């Protein structure tokens, strides 16, 4: 019996996360744990599960709620037991909008940091024992070109940008703390999703197909870096 490749993906009810599940579910080689805040109302995700050639389990997870993050471990244990988790895709995030550097709400800032940084960090920590069982564990932290100071995209989306810049630094620190695990931050491009909004030009299937190539080809030597979806490196 062939050993399945195991994936856990956050934020799978829509957008890029949903497309990850769609593409991975097409192969019987994959076992996918698809998490989202409200599985009962995730109709598009349910439709993919019903036609999956691979194995897909849908579990509840709200990355902004640390109790939910901690609690997801029981679902993972039920699904894969003592087997490894090969890939963790920290995809779920929020973008509070176009606020500038002098228009920051403390409440929105705190919620964004909790969701976009603390949630992924604590989820990775929770699932670390499962990742450490894998022969090639990979953690992808979804970032954005807006997080790059070097690209210089101006004053827009200050809170969202700051949260993802923080996540980039955490990714680097994770890679240094656990050199046997591959960690990387990635900009998926400007994708036509609800979060991407008007003006986006990349289709979700295009972005995700390239991200999967990167996930499968990235090496330990590249751990801790910041990439574009096509595998090119981005300035910090």
N, C-alpha and C positions, 0 to 999 in steps of 0.2 A: 504494500500500500504506500502510495507516495505521500510525503509529508507536505502539508499545506503551508503556504506563506500567510502569516497572520498580520492583520492590519487593524489599527484602531484610529478612527477619524472623528474629529469633533465638528459640529456645525454642519450636519449632513442633510438637513431638511430642505436646503435650497442652495442655489449658486454653485460655487466651486466644490464645496463639500459633497453636494448631491452628485455632481459630475464625477468626482472621484469614485463614489460608490458605483455609479453606472458602469464606468470602465472596468473597475476591478471585478465587479460581479459577473462580467462576461466570461471569466475564466474559472473553470472548476478547481484550479490550483490555489485559488485565494479563499481565505476565510476572513471576512470583514466584520468588524464590530463597528457599526454605524451609530454614533451617538447624536442626540439632539435634545432640545429642551422638552418638547412635547411630542413623543412618538405617536400618540393617538391621533393627532391632527396632521401628521406628515404624510399627506396623500401621495405626493410624488415619490417619496421614498418607499412607501408601501408598494407602489406599482413596480418599482425596480426589483424589490425583494421577491415579488410574485413571479418574476420572469428570470431570476438569477440562475446562472449556470454554476456559479460558485456558491459558497455558504455565506449568508448575510444574517447577522443578528442585530436588531435595533434595540438600543438601550437608552434610558433617560440620562441626560447629563446637562446641567447648567453650569458652565465654567465660571460664571460670576458668583456662584454659591459654593463655598469651600466644603460644606457638608455634602453637597451633591458630588463634588469632585472626589472627596474621600470615599463616598459610598459606591462609586462606580467600580471599585476593586472587586466587590462581591460578584458583580455581573461578569467581569473578566475571568474570575476564578471559576465560576460556573461553566463558562463557555470553553476555556482552554485548559483549565486545571493546572497541571504542572508543565504544560508545554510553554514555549517561548512566545513573546510578542516581538515580531520582527520589525514592524514599522509603527511609529506613533506620529500621526499627522495632526498637529495643533493648528487647526484651521479656523475654528470659531472665533469671531471678534465682532466688535461694534465700532461704528464710526459716527460720532455724535454730530458731525456736520462741519460747516465751513468756518467755525469760529477762529478769530485771530488771536495773536499772542496777548492782546489786552482785553480780551472778551471771555476769559476763562471762568466758568462756573466751578466752584469747589466741588459741588455735588457731582457734576458731570465728569470732572477730572478724576475723582475718586472711583466712580463707577467704571470709567474707561480703563483705568489702570488695573482695577480688580479683574475685569473681564479679559483684557488683552495681554496682561503680563502675569498677574498673580495666579490666575486660573491655569494657564498653560504650565507655569512653573511647578505648581503643586500637583497637577495631574501627572507630569513627568516624574516627579518625586514619588508619587503613589504607585506608579507602574514600573518603577525602576527595577524591582526584582524580576519582573517578567521580561523586560528588555535585556537584562544581564544574562538570561538563559539563551539568548539568540546567538548564533554564530556570526551574524552581521547585523547588529541592531542599529536602526536609523531613526532619528527624531527630526522631523521637519517643523520648524516654527514659521508660520506664515507671516511675512512682513509686507513691506510696500516700498516703492521708490520714494514715497514721501518721507520715509524714515532716514533717508540718506542726506546728510548735510552736504556731501560732495556733489550730488546731483543738482542741488540748489533749486528746489521747486517753489520757493517763495513762501509767503506768510500763511497760506491757506491751511485749514485743517490742523491747527496747532496741537490740539489735545490728542487726536488720533496719531499724528506724526510722532509726537513725544512718546506715546505709549509703545509704538513699534520700534522706535530707536532704543528704548529701554529693553524691549524684548531682544533686539539684536545683541546688545551687550550681555544679557543673560545667556544667550546662545553661545557666545564666545567663552563665557565663564564656565558653562556646562561642559563644553568641549575640553577645556583645560582640566576640569575636575574629574572627568570620566573619559580618559583618552581611548578607552576600548570601545566607546560608543560614538557613532557618527552623528553629530549635531550640525544643522545648518539653518540659516534664515534665508528666505526666498521671497522675491517680488514676483507674483504671478502674472504681472502685466495689468493693463487696464482692461478688465474683463466685463463683458455685458451681463451683469448680474444686478440684483436689487441694490447691493452696496456700491457697485461700480457706477451706477447712475447714468445719466445722459452723457453722451460723448465717448463712452467706452467703445473700443474697436476690436477687441479680441473675443472670439467665441469661447465659451467655457470648455468645449471639447478640445480645442486647439491648445489652450493653456495647460489643461490637465494632462493631455498626452505628452507634452514636453516635460511637465513636472514629474511624471512617472518615469520618463527616461533618465532624468536627473537623479531621482530617488534610487533607481536600480544601478546606476553607474558611479555614483559618488564614492570616493575613497576615504579611508581614515585620514590620509594626509591632507584632505580638503576640509576636514571637520573644523567647525568654528567660523566658517566664512559666510559671506553674504552674496547670494547669487541672484541673477535674473532667471526667469523660467527656462530660458534657452541654455542655461549652464554657464553663461559668461558671468564674471565677477563684477560686483558693484562696489563703488567707493563707500566708505563709512560716512 
